[in-house]
C-alpha cells in the first residue's frame, strides 16, 4: 500500500533528491512523468521546493507533485538556448557574493543576477567578499555604485572577521540563497558562521585566478542560530530568460525612479530625446557601468545569454 507524505527538498543531484520530512530526511527519485506546467526547465525539482512524495511497500520513495512556488531564482541553461535552470525556490532572500579580484567578478554577472532577483521578487544583498585582499578605493567605488542604485552592500572578510556578525544576523531565521562565482568564498563564509556544517572549501587556481568548484550540488543547510542557507555550485555566467526588452529597465531600481520623468511613456532609454535616464547617466545620477550593463542585456549578447 502506497503512502503519501510531504517535505522540502534540501539537496538535488539530478538523479536523487533528499527531502526533509517529519520522519527525517529521505532519498527520493522523481517520477518520469512529473513536469511543471509553464516552466521549460532542465531541473523540474529544485532545492527549496515543497513536494508531495509517495512511499511504497518496498521502501522506495518518489516525488509525485511540487507545490506552487512563492518565488525562485532562474537563469538560462548553459547549453540549451530555449531552456532554463532554476537555482533555488521559496527563498526569503539572496546573498550575492562578489570579489573585485582573487577572483574578479564581472559587473555584467552582478547586474544580471540582480535583474533576475528583481524580476522574481527575491530581496538581494550584495556581499563584497575578501575585503582584506581588495583595494580600499575599489571597494568604496563599488559600494557607491550599488548603494546609489538601492542595494544593501556589506563588506566581508572571513580572514579578519569584518562583517561576519552582520551576515550572521542577516541569515538568522530566514531561508537564504548564497550565490556567486567559484572562489568568492561562499562555503568558507557559511562554515565560519556555523562550523558544524559539512561544507567543502577550495583554493584559488594561481594560473587562472579563478576558483575551483567545491560545491557540487545545491544543498540546503540548517543554521544553528535559526534559518537555512542554500549553498550552490559556483556560477560562471548568468543568462537572462523570459524578460522582455521593454520591461528590462523596470528591474534597475535607479532607472525606475528616474524613468517616469522621460518625455515618452514608452521610452527605451537608449536614444529618445528627453530621456531622463540618459540625462542622469551623463550627469552622474546613474552609474555608467550599470547603464552599460543594461545596454548589453538589450543586445542579448551571446557571452552571457548562453
Buried (B, 14 or more C-beta within 10 A) or exposed (E): EEEEBEBBBBBBEEEBBBBBBEEEEBEBEBBEEBEBEEBBBEBBBBBBBBBBBBBEEEEEBBBBBBEEBBBBBBBBBEEEEEBBBBBBBBBBBBBBBBBBEBBBBBBBBBBBBBBBBBBBEBBBBBBBBBBEEBEEEEBEEBBEBBEBBEBBBBBBBBEEEBBBEBBBEBBEEBBBBBBBBBBBBBBBBBBBBBEEBEBEBBEBEEEEEBBEEBBEBBBBBBBEEEBBBBBBBBBEBBBBBEBEEEEBBBBBBBBBBBBEEBEEEEBBBEEBEEBBBBBBBEEEBBBEBBBBBBEBBBEEEEEBBE
